């Protein structure tokens, strides 16, 4: 909510206080620049978890792929149109997107048998999980053979 309020204040301030169109464009572009850097830097937390756990459970593939694709296209557009304020955050986003995809390829299991942390209790899979305090079935029903 706070970023939306800050954005609205910046837009109102720029439209009222700044009469120069170029200065207004630089201010709005600077806000977009900061927002883009924050957007491309946010997956660093997920990448840290991927390295620590050796699992891509916390980093969805399609999010990483389309983040890379989007930053690549915006970087190409910014460089071709000579708009370096548009291209500069994407110059950071492309290597981060490549790094995410490389991490995904390194830590992705091709055919996982099951999701980690999920247990098939119906097949009698032994686990180290804490036994639930409340059971859905009474003890005499559990011990009956069907």
DSSP file (Angstrom, degrees, kcal/mol; ACC not computed):
  #  RESIDUE AA STRUCTURE BP1 BP2  ACC     N-H-->O    O-->H-N    N-H-->O    O-->H-N    TCO  KAPPA ALPHA  PHI   PSI    X-CA   Y-CA   Z-CA
    1    1 A X     >        0   0    0      0, 0.0     4,-2.0     0, 0.0     5,-0.2   0.000 360.0 360.0 360.0 -38.8    0.0    0.0    0.0
    2    2 A X  H  >  +     0   0    0      1,-0.2     4,-2.6     2,-0.2     5,-0.2   0.891 360.0  52.2 -62.8 -41.0    2.8    2.4    0.8
    3    3 A X  H  > S+     0   0    0      1,-0.2     4,-2.4     2,-0.2    -1,-0.2   0.882 108.9  51.4 -63.2 -34.7    4.4    2.2   -2.7
    4    4 A X  H  > S+     0   0    0      2,-0.2     4,-2.4     1,-0.2    -1,-0.2   0.915 111.3  47.0 -66.2 -41.9    1.1    3.0   -4.2
    5    5 A X  H  X S+     0   0    0     -4,-2.0     4,-2.5     2,-0.2    -2,-0.2   0.918 112.7  49.4 -65.0 -43.2    0.7    6.1   -2.0
    6    6 A X  H  X S+     0   0    0     -4,-2.6     4,-2.4     1,-0.2    -2,-0.2   0.901 111.0  50.3 -62.8 -39.9    4.3    7.2   -2.7
    7    7 A X  H  X S+     0   0    0     -4,-2.4     4,-2.3     2,-0.2    -2,-0.2   0.918 111.0  48.4 -63.9 -43.6    3.6    6.7   -6.5
    8    8 A X  H  X S+     0   0    0     -4,-2.4     4,-2.5     2,-0.2     5,-0.2   0.906 111.7  49.4 -63.9 -41.8    0.4    8.8   -6.3
    9    9 A X  H  X S+     0   0    0     -4,-2.5     4,-2.7     1,-0.2    -1,-0.2   0.912 111.5  49.8 -63.1 -41.6    2.2   11.6   -4.3
   10   10 A X  H  X S+     0   0    0     -4,-2.4     4,-2.6     2,-0.2    -2,-0.2   0.899 111.7  48.0 -64.4 -40.6    5.0   11.6   -6.9
   11   11 A X  H  X S+     0   0    0     -4,-2.3     4,-2.2     2,-0.2    -2,-0.2   0.916 114.0  45.8 -67.6 -42.7    2.6   11.9   -9.8
   12   12 A X  H  X S+     0   0    0     -4,-2.5     4,-2.0     2,-0.2     5,-0.3   0.930 114.9  48.1 -65.5 -43.8    0.6   14.7   -8.2
   13   13 A X  H  X>S+     0   0    0     -4,-2.7     4,-2.6    -5,-0.2     5,-0.7   0.918 112.8  47.9 -62.1 -43.6    3.8   16.5   -7.2
   14   14 A X  H  X5S+     0   0    0     -4,-2.6     4,-0.7     1,-0.2    -1,-0.2   0.866 113.6  46.8 -68.6 -34.2    5.3   16.1  -10.7
   15   15 A X  H  <5S+     0   0    0     -4,-2.2    -1,-0.2    -5,-0.2    -2,-0.2   0.819 123.3  32.6 -77.6 -28.5    2.1   17.3  -12.5
   16   16 A X  H  <5S+     0   0    0     -4,-2.0    -2,-0.2    -5,-0.2    -3,-0.2   0.906 126.2  35.0 -90.9 -49.3    1.6   20.3  -10.2
   17   17 A X  H  <5S+     0   0    0     -4,-2.6     2,-0.7    -5,-0.3    -3,-0.2   0.808 107.7  65.1 -81.8 -30.4    5.0   21.5   -9.2
   18   18 A X     << +     0   0    0     -4,-0.7    -1,-0.1    -5,-0.7     6,-0.0  -0.834  46.8 172.8-103.8 117.0    7.0   20.8  -12.4
   19   19 A X        +     0   0    0     -2,-0.7     2,-0.5     4,-0.0    -1,-0.2   0.732  57.4  91.6 -89.3 -24.1    6.1   22.7  -15.5
   20   20 A X     >  -     0   0    0      1,-0.2     4,-2.0     2,-0.0     5,-0.2  -0.612  65.1-153.5 -77.7 122.4    9.1   21.4  -17.5
   21   21 A X  H  > S+     0   0    0     -2,-0.5     4,-2.1     1,-0.2    -1,-0.2   0.871  93.7  51.4 -63.1 -39.5    8.0   18.3  -19.5
   22   22 A X  H  > S+     0   0    0      2,-0.2     4,-2.2     1,-0.2    -1,-0.2   0.910 109.9  48.6 -66.8 -42.0   11.6   16.9  -19.6
   23   23 A X  H  > S+     0   0    0      1,-0.2     4,-2.1     2,-0.2    -1,-0.2   0.889 110.8  51.4 -64.5 -38.9   12.2   17.3  -15.9
   24   24 A X  H  X S+     0   0    0     -4,-2.0     4,-2.4     1,-0.2     5,-0.2   0.899 109.5  50.3 -63.5 -41.4    8.8   15.5  -15.2
   25   25 A X  H  X S+     0   0    0     -4,-2.1     4,-2.5     1,-0.2    -2,-0.2   0.878 109.3  51.0 -64.7 -38.5    9.9   12.7  -17.5
   26   26 A X  H  X S+     0   0    0     -4,-2.2     4,-2.1     2,-0.2    -1,-0.2   0.894 110.8  49.1 -66.4 -39.1   13.2   12.3  -15.7
   27   27 A X  H  X S+     0   0    0     -4,-2.1     4,-1.9     2,-0.2    -2,-0.2   0.942 114.3  43.5 -66.5 -47.1   11.5   12.2  -12.3
   28   28 A X  H  X S+     0   0    0     -4,-2.4     4,-2.1     1,-0.2    -2,-0.2   0.892 114.0  52.1 -65.5 -39.1    8.9    9.5  -13.4
   29   29 A X  H  X S+     0   0    0     -4,-2.5     4,-2.3    -5,-0.2    -1,-0.2   0.864 106.7  53.6 -63.7 -36.2   11.7    7.6  -15.2
   30   30 A X  H  X S+     0   0    0     -4,-2.1     4,-2.3     2,-0.2    -1,-0.2   0.899 107.9  49.6 -66.9 -39.9   13.8    7.7  -12.0
   31   31 A X  H  X S+     0   0    0     -4,-1.9     4,-2.3     1,-0.2    -2,-0.2   0.912 112.2  48.4 -63.1 -41.4   10.9    6.2  -10.0
   32   32 A X  H  X S+     0   0    0     -4,-2.1     4,-2.4     2,-0.2    -2,-0.2   0.874 109.1  54.2 -64.4 -37.1   10.5    3.5  -12.7
   33   33 A X  H  X S+     0   0    0     -4,-2.3     4,-2.2     2,-0.2    -2,-0.2   0.932 110.6  44.8 -61.3 -48.0   14.3    2.8  -12.5
   34   34 A X  H  X S+     0   0    0     -4,-2.3     4,-2.2     1,-0.2    -2,-0.2   0.899 113.3  50.7 -64.9 -41.3   14.2    2.3   -8.8
   35   35 A X  H  X S+     0   0    0     -4,-2.3     4,-2.1     1,-0.2    -1,-0.2   0.890 110.2  50.0 -65.1 -38.6   11.1    0.1   -9.0
   36   36 A X  H  X S+     0   0    0     -4,-2.4     4,-2.6     2,-0.2     5,-0.2   0.904 109.1  50.9 -66.8 -41.2   12.7   -2.0  -11.7
   37   37 A X  H  X S+     0   0    0     -4,-2.2     4,-1.7     1,-0.2    -2,-0.2   0.916 111.9  47.8 -61.6 -42.4   15.9   -2.5   -9.7
   38   38 A X  H  X S+     0   0    0     -4,-2.2     4,-1.2     2,-0.2    -2,-0.2   0.886 111.2  51.9 -65.1 -37.7   13.7   -3.6   -6.7
   39   39 A X  H  < S+     0   0    0     -4,-2.1     4,-0.4     1,-0.2     3,-0.2   0.920 114.2  41.0 -64.3 -45.1   11.8   -6.0   -9.0
   40   40 A X  H  < S+     0   0    0     -4,-2.6    -1,-0.2     1,-0.2     3,-0.2   0.715 115.3  51.7 -79.9 -19.1   14.9   -7.7  -10.4
   41   41 A X  H >< S+     0   0    0     -4,-1.7     3,-1.5    -5,-0.2     4,-0.3   0.672  89.8  79.6 -87.4 -17.8   16.6   -7.8   -7.0
   42   42 A X  T >< S+     0   0    0     -4,-1.2     3,-1.2     1,-0.3     4,-0.5   0.815  82.0  62.4 -64.3 -32.3   13.8   -9.4   -5.2
   43   43 A X  T 3> S+     0   0    0     -4,-0.4     4,-2.5     1,-0.2    -1,-0.3   0.576  79.7  87.6 -70.6  -4.2   14.4  -13.0   -6.4
   44   44 A X  H <> S+     0   0    0     -3,-1.5     4,-1.8     1,-0.2    -1,-0.2   0.849  85.3  54.1 -61.1 -32.1   17.8  -12.9   -4.6
   45   45 A X  H <> S+     0   0    0     -3,-1.2     4,-1.8    -4,-0.3    -1,-0.2   0.921 109.6  46.5 -66.3 -43.7   16.1  -14.1   -1.5
   46   46 A X  H  > S+     0   0    0     -4,-0.5     4,-2.2     1,-0.2    -2,-0.2   0.874 110.1  53.9 -66.2 -36.7   14.7  -17.1   -3.4
   47   47 A X  H  X S+     0   0    0     -4,-2.5     4,-2.0     2,-0.2    -1,-0.2   0.869 106.3  52.6 -66.3 -34.9   18.1  -17.8   -5.0
   48   48 A X  H  X S+     0   0    0     -4,-1.8     4,-2.4     2,-0.2    -1,-0.2   0.918 110.0  48.2 -64.4 -43.0   19.6  -17.9   -1.5
   49   49 A X  H  X S+     0   0    0     -4,-1.8     4,-2.7     2,-0.2     6,-0.3   0.870 108.6  54.5 -64.4 -37.2   17.0  -20.5   -0.4
   50   50 A X  H  X>S+     0   0    0     -4,-2.2     4,-1.4     1,-0.2     5,-0.8   0.916 111.4  44.4 -63.1 -42.6   17.6  -22.6   -3.5
   51   51 A X  H  <5S+     0   0    0     -4,-2.0    -2,-0.2     2,-0.2    -1,-0.2   0.908 115.5  47.6 -68.7 -41.9   21.3  -22.7   -2.7
   52   52 A X  H  <5S+     0   0    0     -4,-2.4    -2,-0.2     1,-0.2    -1,-0.2   0.900 123.7  31.0 -66.9 -41.0   20.8  -23.5    1.0
   53   53 A X  H  <5S-     0   0    0     -4,-2.7    -1,-0.2     2,-0.2    -2,-0.2   0.553  95.6-133.9 -95.6  -8.6   18.2  -26.2    0.5
   54   54 A X  T  <5S+     0   0    0     -4,-1.4     2,-0.3    -5,-0.2    -3,-0.2   0.861  72.7 107.7  54.8  37.9   19.5  -27.5   -2.9
   55   55 A X      < -     0   0    0     -5,-0.8     3,-0.5    -6,-0.3    -2,-0.2  -0.998  67.0-146.8-145.1 141.9   15.9  -27.5   -4.1
   56   56 A X    >   +     0   0    0     51,-0.5     3,-1.4    -2,-0.3    -6,-0.1   0.127  67.9 114.6 -93.9  20.9   14.0  -25.2   -6.5
   57   57 A X  T 3  S+     0   0    0      1,-0.3    -1,-0.2    -7,-0.1     3,-0.1   0.817  78.1  45.8 -59.0 -32.2   10.8  -25.6   -4.5
   58   58 A X  T 3  S+     0   0    0     -3,-0.5     2,-0.4     1,-0.2    -1,-0.3   0.397 106.8  62.8 -95.0   2.2   10.9  -21.9   -3.6
   59   59 A X  S <  S-     0   0    0     -3,-1.4    -1,-0.2   -13,-0.1     2,-0.1  -0.869  76.2-145.3-133.0  99.7   11.6  -20.6   -7.1
   60   60 A X     >  -     0   0    0     -2,-0.4     4,-1.7     1,-0.1     5,-0.1  -0.375  10.8-137.8 -66.0 139.2    9.0  -21.3   -9.8
   61   61 A X  H  > S+     0   0    0      1,-0.2     4,-3.0     2,-0.2     5,-0.2   0.933  99.4  50.8 -63.5 -48.7   10.5  -21.9  -13.3
   62   62 A X  H  > S+     0   0    0      1,-0.2     4,-2.6     2,-0.2     5,-0.3   0.848 108.2  52.8 -64.7 -33.7    8.0  -19.8  -15.3
   63   63 A X  H  > S+     0   0    0      2,-0.2     4,-1.7     1,-0.2    -1,-0.2   0.928 113.6  43.8 -63.8 -44.0    8.5  -16.8  -13.0
   64   64 A X  H  X S+     0   0    0     -4,-1.7     4,-2.1     2,-0.2    -2,-0.2   0.914 115.2  48.9 -65.9 -43.3   12.2  -17.0  -13.6
   65   65 A X  H  X S+     0   0    0     -4,-3.0     4,-2.6     1,-0.2    -2,-0.2   0.935 114.4  42.9 -64.3 -47.8   11.9  -17.6  -17.3
   66   66 A X  H  X S+     0   0    0     -4,-2.6     4,-2.6     2,-0.2     5,-0.2   0.797 110.7  56.3 -74.2 -26.3    9.5  -14.8  -18.0
   67   67 A X  H  X S+     0   0    0     -4,-1.7     4,-2.3    -5,-0.3    -1,-0.2   0.926 111.3  44.6 -64.5 -44.4   11.4  -12.4  -15.8
   68   68 A X  H  X S+     0   0    0     -4,-2.1     4,-2.1    29,-0.2    -2,-0.2   0.926 114.8  48.6 -62.6 -45.5   14.5  -13.1  -17.9
   69   69 A X  H  X S+     0   0    0     -4,-2.6     4,-2.3     2,-0.2    -2,-0.2   0.917 112.9  47.0 -63.0 -44.6   12.5  -12.8  -21.1
   70   70 A X  H  X S+     0   0    0     -4,-2.6     4,-2.5     1,-0.2     5,-0.2   0.927 113.1  47.3 -64.6 -45.9   10.9   -9.5  -20.1
   71   71 A X  H  X S+     0   0    0     -4,-2.3     4,-2.0    -5,-0.2    23,-0.2   0.857 111.6  52.6 -66.5 -32.6   14.1   -7.9  -19.0
   72   72 A X  H  X S+     0   0    0     -4,-2.1     4,-2.4    -5,-0.2    -1,-0.2   0.931 111.3  45.4 -66.0 -45.1   15.8   -9.1  -22.2
   73   73 A X  H  X S+     0   0    0     -4,-2.3     4,-2.5     2,-0.2    -2,-0.2   0.916 114.6  47.0 -66.5 -42.8   13.2   -7.5  -24.4
   74   74 A X  H  X S+     0   0    0     -4,-2.5     4,-2.6     2,-0.2    -1,-0.2   0.864 112.0  51.5 -67.2 -34.7   13.1   -4.3  -22.5
   75   75 A X  H  X S+     0   0    0     -4,-2.0     4,-2.5    -5,-0.2     5,-0.2   0.932 111.0  47.5 -65.6 -44.4   16.9   -4.1  -22.5
   76   76 A X  H  X S+     0   0    0     -4,-2.4     4,-2.5     2,-0.2    -2,-0.2   0.918 113.7  47.8 -62.3 -43.1   16.9   -4.6  -26.3
   77   77 A X  H  X S+     0   0    0     -4,-2.5     4,-2.2     1,-0.2     6,-0.3   0.916 112.4  49.3 -63.7 -42.9   14.2   -2.0  -26.8
   78   78 A X  H  <>S+     0   0    0     -4,-2.6     5,-2.5     1,-0.2     9,-0.2   0.889 113.9  45.0 -64.7 -39.2   16.0    0.5  -24.5
   79   79 A X  H ><5S+     0   0    0     -4,-2.5     3,-0.7     3,-0.2    -2,-0.2   0.898 114.0  48.7 -71.8 -40.2   19.4    0.0  -26.3
   80   80 A X  H 3<5S+     0   0    0     -4,-2.5    -2,-0.2     1,-0.2    -1,-0.2   0.843 116.0  43.1 -68.9 -32.8   17.8    0.2  -29.8
   81   81 A X  T 3<5S-     0   0    0     -4,-2.2    -1,-0.2    -5,-0.2    -2,-0.2   0.381 110.9-122.8 -92.2   4.6   15.9    3.4  -28.9
   82   82 A X  T < 5 +     0   0    0     -3,-0.7     2,-0.9     1,-0.2    -3,-0.2   0.804  64.8 142.2  58.0  33.0   19.0    4.8  -27.1
   83   83 A X    >>< +     0   0    0     -5,-2.5     4,-1.9    -6,-0.3     3,-0.7  -0.818  23.2 176.2-103.0  91.4   16.9    5.2  -23.9
   84   84 A X  H 3> S+     0   0    0     -2,-0.9     4,-2.3     1,-0.3    -1,-0.2   0.722  75.4  63.0 -74.9 -20.9   19.5    4.3  -21.3
   85   85 A X  H 3> S+     0   0    0      2,-0.2     4,-0.5     1,-0.2    -1,-0.3   0.821 110.6  41.4 -68.8 -29.6   17.2    5.1  -18.4
   86   86 A X  H <> S+     0   0    0     -3,-0.7     4,-0.5    -8,-0.1    -2,-0.2   0.843 119.3  43.9 -81.2 -37.3   15.0    2.3  -19.8
   87   87 A X  H  X S+     0   0    0     -4,-1.9     4,-1.4    -9,-0.2    -2,-0.2   0.808  98.2  72.5 -79.8 -30.2   17.9   -0.1  -20.6
   88   88 A X  H  X S+     0   0    0     -4,-2.3     4,-0.7     1,-0.2     3,-0.4   0.881  97.6  44.2 -63.2 -44.1   20.0    0.3  -17.4
   89   89 A X  H >X S+     0   0    0     -4,-0.5     4,-1.6     1,-0.2     3,-0.5   0.853 113.5  53.6 -67.7 -28.2   17.8   -1.6  -14.9
   90   90 A X  H 3X S+     0   0    0     -4,-0.5     4,-2.2     1,-0.2    -1,-0.2   0.723  95.7  66.2 -77.3 -20.2   17.3   -4.3  -17.4
   91   91 A X  H 3X S+     0   0    0     -4,-1.4     4,-0.6    -3,-0.4    -1,-0.2   0.779 109.6  39.9 -66.2 -25.4   21.1   -4.6  -17.8
   92   92 A X  H <X S+     0   0    0     -4,-0.7     4,-1.4    -3,-0.5    -2,-0.2   0.794 112.9  55.9 -85.7 -34.6   21.0   -5.8  -14.2
   93   93 A X  H  X S+     0   0    0     -4,-1.6     4,-2.3     1,-0.2    -2,-0.2   0.836 100.0  58.1 -69.9 -34.5   17.8   -7.9  -14.7
   94   94 A X  H  X S+     0   0    0     -4,-2.2     4,-2.5   -23,-0.2     5,-0.2   0.952 108.3  43.5 -65.7 -49.8   19.2  -10.0  -17.6
   95   95 A X  H  X S+     0   0    0     -4,-0.6     4,-2.5     1,-0.2    -1,-0.2   0.886 114.6  51.2 -63.6 -35.0   22.2  -11.4  -15.7
   96   96 A X  H  X S+     0   0    0     -4,-1.4     4,-2.1     2,-0.2    -1,-0.2   0.892 110.5  49.1 -66.6 -37.5   20.0  -12.0  -12.6
   97   97 A X  H  X S+     0   0    0     -4,-2.3     4,-2.2     2,-0.2    -2,-0.2   0.900 111.2  49.3 -65.6 -41.0   17.5  -13.8  -14.9
   98   98 A X  H  X S+     0   0    0     -4,-2.5     4,-2.5     1,-0.2    -2,-0.2   0.920 110.2  51.6 -62.9 -43.0   20.2  -16.0  -16.4
   99   99 A X  H  X S+     0   0    0     -4,-2.5     4,-2.6     1,-0.2    -2,-0.2   0.889 108.7  51.0 -61.7 -40.1   21.5  -16.8  -12.9
  100  100 A X  H  X S+     0   0    0     -4,-2.1     4,-2.3     2,-0.2    -1,-0.2   0.923 111.5  47.2 -62.7 -44.0   18.0  -17.9  -11.8
  101  101 A X  H  X S+     0   0    0     -4,-2.2     4,-2.3     2,-0.2    -2,-0.2   0.884 111.8  50.2 -67.1 -37.8   17.7  -20.2  -14.8
  102  102 A X  H  X S+     0   0    0     -4,-2.5     4,-2.4     2,-0.2    -2,-0.2   0.930 111.3  48.9 -64.3 -45.0   21.2  -21.6  -14.2
  103  103 A X  H  X S+     0   0    0     -4,-2.6     4,-2.4     1,-0.2    -2,-0.2   0.893 110.1  52.2 -60.6 -39.1   20.3  -22.3  -10.6
  104  104 A X  H  X S+     0   0    0     -4,-2.3     4,-1.2     1,-0.2    -1,-0.2   0.921 110.9  46.7 -63.6 -42.6   17.0  -23.9  -11.7
  105  105 A X  H  < S+     0   0    0     -4,-2.3    -2,-0.2     1,-0.2    -1,-0.2   0.877 114.1  48.4 -66.6 -36.5   18.9  -26.2  -14.1
  106  106 A X  H  < S+     0   0    0     -4,-2.4    -2,-0.2     1,-0.2    -1,-0.2   0.897 122.0  31.1 -70.3 -40.6   21.5  -27.1  -11.5
  107  107 A X  H  < S+     0   0    0     -4,-2.4   -51,-0.5    -5,-0.2     2,-0.4   0.390  91.0 110.1-104.2   2.5   19.1  -27.9   -8.6
  108  108 A X     <  -     0   0    0     -4,-1.2     2,-0.5    -5,-0.2     3,-0.1  -0.645  59.9-141.9 -82.0 132.2   16.1  -29.2  -10.5
  109  109 A X    >   -     0   0    0     -2,-0.4     3,-0.6     1,-0.1    -2,-0.1  -0.810   8.9-143.9 -90.5 131.8   15.4  -32.9  -10.2
  110  110 A X  T 3  S+     0   0    0     -2,-0.5     2,-0.4     1,-0.3    -1,-0.1   0.941  88.5  13.0 -65.6 -49.9   14.2  -34.3  -13.4
  111  111 A X  T 3  S-     0   0    0     -3,-0.1    -1,-0.3     3,-0.0     2,-0.1  -0.692  77.3-165.3-127.7  79.3   11.6  -36.8  -12.1
  112  112 A X    <   -     0   0    0     -3,-0.6     3,-0.1    -2,-0.4    -4,-0.0  -0.447  15.6-144.6 -66.6 135.2   10.9  -36.2   -8.5
  113  113 A X  S    S-     0   0    0      1,-0.2     2,-0.3    -2,-0.1    -1,-0.2   0.911  76.7 -18.7 -64.8 -42.0    9.2  -39.1   -6.9
  114  114 A X  S    S-     0   0    0     -3,-0.0    -1,-0.2     5,-0.0     2,-0.2  -0.964  81.9 -80.9-156.5 167.3    7.1  -36.9   -4.7
  115  115 A X    >   -     0   0    0     -2,-0.3     3,-1.4    -3,-0.1    -2,-0.0  -0.536  54.5-106.5 -73.4 141.1    7.2  -33.4   -3.4
  116  116 A X  T 3  S+     0   0    0      1,-0.2     3,-0.1    -2,-0.2    -1,-0.1  -0.322 103.5  25.6 -64.8 154.4    9.5  -32.9   -0.4
  117  117 A X  T 3  S+     0   0    0      1,-0.2     2,-0.5    -3,-0.1    -1,-0.2   0.512  98.5 108.9  69.5   6.8    7.7  -32.5    3.0
  118  118 A X    <   -     0   0    0     -3,-1.4     2,-0.4     2,-0.0    -1,-0.2  -0.953  49.8-167.8-114.4 135.8    4.7  -34.4    1.7
  119  119 A X        -     0   0    0     -2,-0.5     2,-1.1    -3,-0.1     3,-0.1  -0.941  23.1-134.7-125.4 140.5    4.1  -37.8    3.1
  120  120 A X      > +     0   0    0     -2,-0.4     5,-1.6     1,-0.2     3,-0.4  -0.783  28.6 172.6 -94.2  93.9    1.7  -40.6    1.9
  121  121 A X  T > 5S+     0   0    0     -2,-1.1     3,-1.4     1,-0.2    -1,-0.2   0.768  70.5  66.0 -74.3 -26.5    0.2  -41.7    5.3
  122  122 A X  T 3 5S+     0   0    0      1,-0.3    -1,-0.2    -3,-0.1    -2,-0.1   0.829 100.5  50.2 -66.9 -30.9   -2.4  -43.9    3.6
  123  123 A X  T 3 5S-     0   0    0     -3,-0.4    -1,-0.3     2,-0.0    -2,-0.2   0.311 121.0-107.9 -89.1   9.3    0.3  -46.3    2.3
  124  124 A X  T < 5 +     0   0    0     -3,-1.4     2,-0.3     1,-0.2    -3,-0.2   0.803  51.4 178.7  73.8  30.4    1.9  -46.5    5.7
  125  125 A X      < -     0   0    0     -5,-1.6     2,-0.3     1,-0.1    -1,-0.2  -0.507  27.3-127.4 -69.1 127.9    5.0  -44.4    4.9
  126  126 A X        +     0   0    0     -2,-0.3     2,-0.3     2,-0.0    -6,-0.1  -0.587  36.9 174.4 -79.5 133.4    7.1  -44.0    8.0
  127  127 A X        -     0   0    0     -2,-0.3    -8,-0.0     2,-0.1    -1,-0.0  -0.854  43.7-130.4-134.3 168.8    8.0  -40.4    8.9
  128  128 A X        +     0   0    0     -2,-0.3     2,-0.1     2,-0.1     3,-0.1   0.119  67.2 127.9-101.9  17.4    9.7  -38.4   11.5
  129  129 A X  S    S-     0   0    0      1,-0.1     2,-0.3     3,-0.0    -2,-0.1  -0.396  70.5-100.3 -73.7 152.3    6.7  -36.1   11.7
  130  130 A X        -     0   0    0      1,-0.1     2,-0.2    -2,-0.1    -1,-0.1  -0.552  42.0-109.9 -71.5 134.3    5.1  -35.4   15.1
  131  131 A X        -     0   0    0     -2,-0.3    -1,-0.1     1,-0.1    -3,-0.0  -0.441  38.7-107.4 -65.7 133.4    2.0  -37.4   15.6
  132  132 A X        -     0   0    0     -2,-0.2    -1,-0.1     1,-0.1     3,-0.0  -0.315  16.2-138.7 -64.1 146.7   -1.1  -35.2   15.5
  133  133 A X  S    S+     0   0    0      1,-0.1     2,-0.5    -3,-0.1    -1,-0.1   0.815  90.3  47.8 -75.1 -31.1   -2.8  -34.6   18.8
  134  134 A X  S    S-     0   0    0      2,-0.0     2,-0.4     0, 0.0    -1,-0.1  -0.947  74.5-160.1-115.5 129.6   -6.3  -35.0   17.4
  135  135 A X        -     0   0    0     -2,-0.5     4,-0.1     1,-0.1    -2,-0.0  -0.835  18.5-144.4-109.8 146.1   -7.1  -37.9   15.1
  136  136 A X  S    S+     0   0    0     -2,-0.4     2,-0.4     2,-0.1    -1,-0.1   0.785  88.3  49.3 -75.7 -27.6  -10.0  -38.1   12.7
  137  137 A X  S    S-     0   0    0     -3,-0.0    -1,-0.0     2,-0.0    -2,-0.0  -0.891  89.2-114.0-116.6 143.9  -10.6  -41.8   13.4
  138  138 A X    >>  -     0   0    0     -2,-0.4     4,-1.6     1,-0.1     3,-0.7  -0.296  32.4-109.5 -69.3 160.7  -10.8  -43.6   16.7
  139  139 A X  H 3> S+     0   0    0      1,-0.2     4,-1.6     2,-0.2     5,-0.1   0.838 116.1  57.3 -61.8 -35.5   -8.1  -46.0   17.7
  140  140 A X  H 34 S+     0   0    0      1,-0.2     4,-0.5     2,-0.2    -1,-0.2   0.822 107.0  49.0 -68.7 -28.8  -10.3  -49.1   17.3
  141  141 A X  H X4 S+     0   0    0     -3,-0.7     3,-0.6     1,-0.2    -1,-0.2   0.856 107.9  54.9 -75.2 -35.7  -11.1  -48.2   13.6
  142  142 A X  H 3< S+     0   0    0     -4,-1.6    -2,-0.2     1,-0.2    -1,-0.2   0.863 108.2  48.4 -64.0 -36.3   -7.3  -47.7   12.9
  143  143 A X  T 3< S+     0   0    0     -4,-1.6    -1,-0.2     2,-0.1    -2,-0.2   0.588  88.7 103.2 -84.5 -11.0   -6.4  -51.1   14.1
  144  144 A X    <   -     0   0    0     -3,-0.6     2,-0.4    -4,-0.5    -3,-0.0  -0.470  67.0-136.1 -73.2 143.3   -9.1  -53.0   12.1
  145  145 A X              0   0    0     -2,-0.2    -2,-0.1     1,-0.1    -1,-0.0  -0.835 360.0 360.0 -97.3 136.3   -8.1  -54.8    9.0
  146  146 A X              0   0    0     -2,-0.4    -1,-0.1     0, 0.0    -2,-0.0   0.441 360.0 360.0 -92.5 360.0  -10.3  -54.4    6.0
